[in-house]
Amino acid sequence: YLKRCLDSFLVDTVLPSIEVIVVNDGSTDGTSQIAHDYEKKYPEVFRVLDKPNGGHGSGINAGITMARGRYFKVVDSDDWIVREHLARFVKCLKDTAADVILNSYHTVDLKSGAMVSFSLPEDLDGKVISISTLIARYNEIRDCCTFHGVTYSTQLLREHGYKLTEGVFYEDQEYATIYFHRAKSVLILPFYLYQYQIGDENQSISIHNQVCRISHIQVVAERIIEYWNQFPDMDPDMNEYFIQKMSVFATSYFATALVKNPEKKKGRKLAKVFYQYLQENKPVLIERTTRKRTMLGIMNRLSFPPELYQKLLYSSFYKKFREVWLQ
């Protein structure tokens, strides 16, 4: 998929204003050759780093170190950018000094091509808002406060100095949560930019891989909570942002243990251990996830099909259900 990804940046009017850093994280296929071909053809745009495999977080850490631009966005190699909107996006970056930029994005199913929209409110188009405003309207914005929706000021990332966990999956949760901590201003851009491919059984978000790598989810959750606990006087609005983000992430752990894991009894044991960890280290997450954990526990006892649960997560029904009951 790498060519599709890199081709999505080839917009003539934009090329003089961007750099594309391709981090070849120890691949053993043709990735390096493809990347270097683009670097030779567009030496002012593409830069390639060949490095030993260190995982997704390692690649992002390396990219932050190398970046020369004012703003920094990560695009996975099997995803791509909406070319028709790239020029508009770059112009918005040139015209702003916001710490964070949020865009709407789509998921695109690998097999069917079906798209699901994750959108931002149109009335905030082009507006720079505070964290306080973001929290006040969080239910409308939450879906785009993610790895796929966020762009950061490079200076903010550098001054923050936090290094993402290497050698694990799901560190994108650190990226979308911890780096937000020092943000004071957020630019809202409701047009669609990122196209996130789903449906590949090799992806970290596949049910099988989530079950196999549930320990990675726990490691990342603990890293975020350890960071969070270093700031007992965190601004209330930012603290609420962490609560919102981590409630969802904690729920994803419980869902993986209780519903996606085919070994139901083992899943209950894992969920109990994680529950005890939260109780000792961040009890507010226990309070915020009670209804969801109850529902997942019932699904576990009923052997609810994990594939159906996964479909529900992307359905309009679940979005409405979440708004009414699962807060």
VMD Tcl script that draws the C-alpha trace (Angstrom):
set ca {
  {0.00 0.00 0.00}
  {2.98 2.35 0.31}
  {2.76 3.74 -3.23}
  {-0.88 4.69 -2.73}
  {0.07 6.46 0.49}
  {2.99 8.39 -0.98}
  {1.13 9.25 -4.19}
  {-1.56 10.95 -2.11}
  {0.95 13.71 -1.26}
  {1.84 14.42 -4.90}
  {-0.15 17.61 -5.34}
  {1.96 20.02 -7.38}
  {0.87 23.20 -5.61}
  {1.62 21.65 -2.22}
  {4.98 19.96 -2.81}
  {7.13 23.09 -2.15}
  {5.50 23.43 1.30}
  {5.72 19.91 2.72}
  {8.19 17.19 3.61}
  {7.28 13.52 3.76}
  {9.49 11.45 6.07}
  {9.31 7.74 5.29}
  {10.50 5.69 8.26}
  {11.43 2.21 7.07}
  {11.24 0.40 10.39}
  {13.31 -2.68 9.60}
  {11.08 -4.00 6.81}
  {12.16 -7.09 4.91}
  {10.11 -6.51 1.76}
  {10.37 -3.87 -0.96}
  {9.49 -0.92 1.29}
  {12.97 0.61 1.34}
  {13.33 0.48 -2.46}
  {9.93 2.05 -3.03}
  {10.66 4.83 -0.53}
  {14.08 5.59 -2.00}
  {12.60 5.73 -5.50}
  {10.32 8.55 -4.34}
  {13.23 10.23 -2.58}
  {15.29 10.20 -5.81}
  {12.41 11.53 -7.90}
  {11.33 14.19 -5.39}
  {14.44 14.94 -3.30}
  {13.01 18.19 -1.95}
  {9.93 16.43 -0.58}
  {10.70 12.86 0.47}
  {13.26 11.83 3.07}
  {13.86 8.19 3.97}
  {15.15 6.80 7.24}
  {16.16 3.13 7.22}
  {16.37 1.84 10.79}
  {16.18 -1.44 12.73}
  {12.68 -2.53 13.68}
  {11.50 -0.82 16.85}
  {7.74 -0.74 16.37}
  {5.23 1.96 15.47}
  {6.14 4.22 18.39}
  {9.80 4.03 17.47}
  {9.00 5.20 13.95}
  {7.03 8.18 15.24}
  {9.77 9.10 17.72}
  {12.31 9.05 14.89}
  {10.04 11.15 12.68}
  {9.60 13.81 15.36}
  {13.38 14.04 15.69}
  {13.83 14.46 11.93}
  {10.93 16.81 11.22}
  {11.69 20.29 9.87}
  {8.14 21.51 9.34}
  {6.04 23.63 11.69}
  {3.39 20.92 11.95}
  {3.66 17.15 12.25}
  {1.15 14.50 11.15}
  {1.58 10.74 11.13}
  {0.12 8.74 8.23}
  {0.43 4.97 8.36}
  {1.73 3.33 5.19}
  {-1.53 1.48 4.47}
  {-3.58 4.68 4.84}
  {-3.65 7.80 2.68}
  {-4.60 11.47 2.44}
  {-7.49 12.96 0.46}
  {-5.50 14.69 -2.30}
  {-8.32 17.10 -3.14}
  {-8.15 18.53 0.38}
  {-4.38 18.59 0.90}
  {-3.83 22.11 -0.49}
  {-6.58 23.49 1.71}
  {-5.09 21.73 4.72}
  {-1.58 23.11 4.10}
  {-2.96 26.64 3.65}
  {-4.75 26.32 7.01}
  {-1.47 25.24 8.63}
  {0.32 28.28 7.18}
  {-2.37 30.59 8.53}
  {-2.58 29.27 12.10}
  {-0.51 29.16 15.26}
  {-2.72 26.60 17.03}
  {-1.07 23.85 19.06}
  {-3.34 21.14 17.67}
  {-5.37 20.76 14.47}
  {-8.30 18.35 14.24}
  {-9.74 17.04 10.96}
  {-12.62 14.80 10.05}
  {-11.64 11.41 8.61}
  {-13.05 8.21 7.14}
  {-12.48 4.55 7.78}
  {-12.42 2.57 4.53}
  {-13.08 -1.16 4.53}
  {-10.38 -3.04 2.64}
  {-12.76 -5.58 1.09}
  {-15.99 -3.71 0.49}
  {-14.74 -0.14 0.20}
  {-17.47 0.93 2.62}
  {-16.70 4.23 4.31}
  {-17.65 5.43 7.78}
  {-17.40 9.13 8.58}
  {-15.95 10.57 11.77}
  {-16.79 14.23 11.56}
  {-16.40 17.54 13.35}
  {-19.13 20.18 13.84}
  {-19.44 22.52 10.86}
  {-20.20 25.57 12.99}
  {-16.62 25.40 14.34}
  {-15.06 25.34 10.87}
  {-11.81 27.33 10.93}
  {-12.18 28.34 14.56}
  {-9.43 28.06 17.14}
  {-10.94 26.85 20.40}
  {-9.63 26.38 23.93}
  {-9.44 23.09 25.78}
  {-12.35 24.33 27.86}
  {-14.51 24.69 24.74}
  {-13.33 21.33 23.45}
  {-14.49 19.66 26.67}
  {-17.79 21.57 26.64}
  {-18.49 20.12 23.18}
  {-16.58 16.90 23.58}
  {-19.43 14.62 22.48}
  {-19.37 16.34 19.08}
  {-15.57 16.35 18.76}
  {-14.44 13.17 20.53}
  {-14.32 10.89 17.48}
  {-11.62 13.04 15.88}
  {-9.43 13.40 18.98}
  {-7.58 10.37 17.70}
  {-4.39 9.39 15.95}
  {-6.14 9.76 12.58}
  {-7.72 13.12 13.30}
  {-4.90 14.98 15.02}
  {-1.99 17.11 13.80}
  {0.43 18.68 16.28}
  {2.70 21.66 16.35}
  {6.20 20.24 15.98}
  {7.43 22.68 18.60}
  {4.82 21.39 21.06}
  {6.01 17.81 20.50}
  {9.65 18.77 20.92}
  {9.10 20.86 24.04}
  {6.98 18.10 25.54}
  {9.86 15.68 25.17}
  {7.79 12.55 25.82}
  {8.92 9.43 23.95}
  {6.22 7.01 22.84}
  {6.53 3.44 24.10}
  {8.54 1.37 21.64}
  {8.16 -2.30 20.81}
  {4.41 -2.42 21.49}
  {1.19 -1.80 19.60}
  {-1.57 0.69 20.53}
  {0.86 3.46 21.50}
  {-1.24 5.71 19.24}
  {-3.32 6.16 22.42}
  {-0.32 7.81 24.05}
  {0.08 9.97 20.95}
  {-3.51 11.23 21.07}
  {-3.62 11.69 24.85}
  {-0.26 12.57 26.41}
  {0.86 15.00 23.69}
  {-2.43 16.87 24.15}
  {-1.45 17.71 27.72}
  {0.41 20.92 26.90}
  {-1.97 22.09 24.19}
  {-3.79 25.35 24.78}
  {-5.42 25.94 21.40}
  {-7.13 23.65 18.89}
  {-8.01 24.50 15.28}
  {-11.14 22.71 14.01}
  {-11.19 21.73 10.32}
  {-14.29 19.66 9.51}
  {-13.21 18.69 5.99}
  {-12.01 15.12 5.52}
  {-8.28 14.54 5.30}
  {-7.25 11.07 6.52}
  {-8.43 7.79 4.98}
  {-7.97 4.98 7.49}
  {-8.01 1.50 5.96}
  {-9.59 -1.22 8.09}
  {-10.48 -4.86 7.53}
  {-6.98 -6.34 7.20}
  {-6.60 -9.34 9.51}
  {-2.94 -8.40 10.01}
  {-3.81 -5.01 11.50}
  {-3.35 -4.41 15.21}
  {-7.07 -3.60 15.49}
  {-8.19 -7.01 14.22}
  {-10.01 -9.03 16.86}
  {-7.42 -11.81 16.81}
  {-4.50 -9.43 17.24}
  {-6.18 -7.46 20.01}
  {-6.68 -10.69 21.96}
  {-3.10 -11.84 21.34}
  {-1.70 -8.43 22.27}
  {-3.92 -7.55 25.19}
  {-0.78 -7.17 27.31}
  {0.25 -4.32 24.97}
  {-3.02 -2.54 25.68}
  {-2.29 -2.86 29.39}
  {1.29 -1.59 29.02}
  {0.16 1.50 27.13}
  {-2.69 2.16 29.58}
  {-0.28 1.95 32.49}
  {2.19 4.28 30.78}
  {-0.51 6.90 30.27}
  {-1.79 6.57 33.84}
  {1.76 6.79 35.23}
  {2.25 10.00 33.26}
  {-1.14 11.35 34.32}
  {-0.48 10.69 38.00}
  {2.61 12.91 37.83}
  {0.26 15.92 37.52}
  {-2.18 15.86 40.48}
  {-2.88 19.57 39.90}
  {-3.61 19.19 36.20}
  {-6.00 21.81 34.81}
  {-9.57 20.50 35.33}
  {-10.46 20.68 31.64}
  {-7.32 18.82 30.63}
  {-7.90 16.32 33.40}
  {-11.36 15.71 31.97}
  {-9.79 15.17 28.54}
  {-7.58 12.45 30.02}
  {-10.59 10.90 31.78}
  {-12.59 10.83 28.55}
  {-9.75 9.35 26.50}
  {-8.74 6.77 29.07}
  {-12.32 5.70 29.83}
  {-12.60 4.64 26.19}
  {-9.20 2.93 26.23}
  {-9.95 1.12 29.49}
  {-13.25 -0.03 28.00}
  {-11.40 -1.38 24.97}
  {-9.31 -3.50 27.34}
  {-12.41 -4.86 29.07}
  {-14.05 -5.52 25.68}
  {-10.99 -7.42 24.47}
  {-10.81 -9.49 27.65}
  {-14.51 -10.17 28.11}
  {-16.02 -10.27 24.61}
  {-13.29 -10.70 22.00}
  {-11.33 -13.33 23.90}
  {-12.76 -16.78 23.04}
  {-11.58 -18.11 26.42}
  {-14.32 -16.49 28.49}
  {-13.10 -17.60 31.91}
  {-9.55 -16.44 31.21}
  {-10.97 -13.15 29.95}
  {-12.81 -12.62 33.22}
  {-9.57 -13.16 35.15}
  {-7.72 -10.64 32.98}
  {-10.52 -8.11 33.41}
  {-10.43 -8.59 37.20}
  {-6.67 -7.92 37.35}
  {-7.00 -4.79 35.22}
  {-9.96 -3.62 37.32}
  {-7.82 -3.95 40.46}
  {-5.02 -1.97 38.81}
  {-7.41 0.88 37.95}
  {-8.93 0.79 41.42}
  {-5.48 1.32 42.95}
  {-4.09 3.81 40.43}
  {-6.99 5.69 38.79}
  {-10.32 4.97 40.50}
  {-12.08 7.67 38.48}
  {-11.86 5.29 35.50}
  {-13.73 2.67 37.50}
  {-16.54 5.17 38.06}
  {-16.65 6.27 34.42}
  {-16.74 2.76 32.95}
  {-19.26 1.07 35.26}
  {-22.13 0.80 32.77}
  {-19.90 -0.34 29.94}
  {-18.17 -2.94 32.08}
  {-21.55 -4.23 33.25}
  {-22.73 -4.59 29.65}
  {-19.48 -6.31 28.60}
  {-19.72 -8.68 31.57}
  {-23.22 -9.70 30.45}
  {-21.94 -10.23 26.90}
  {-19.16 -12.42 28.29}
  {-21.63 -14.66 30.13}
  {-23.83 -14.87 27.03}
  {-20.83 -15.61 24.75}
  {-21.79 -12.63 22.60}
  {-20.09 -12.94 19.15}
  {-17.04 -10.62 18.98}
  {-17.61 -9.95 15.26}
  {-21.08 -8.60 16.00}
  {-19.68 -6.45 18.81}
  {-17.08 -5.03 16.40}
  {-19.80 -4.13 13.89}
  {-21.85 -2.43 16.60}
  {-18.94 -0.13 17.43}
  {-19.09 1.42 13.96}
  {-22.87 1.59 13.73}
  {-25.05 4.68 14.03}
  {-27.09 2.74 16.60}
  {-24.08 2.47 18.92}
  {-23.31 6.19 18.58}
  {-26.83 7.01 19.71}
  {-26.72 4.34 22.42}
  {-23.46 5.78 23.71}
  {-24.90 9.29 23.89}
  {-28.02 8.21 25.78}
  {-26.83 5.46 28.11}
  {-23.12 4.83 28.11}
  {-21.83 8.19 29.33}
}
mol new
graphics top color blue
foreach p $ca { graphics top sphere $p radius 0.5 }
foreach p [lrange $ca 0 end-1] q [lrange $ca 1 end] { graphics top cylinder $p $q radius 0.2 }
display resetview
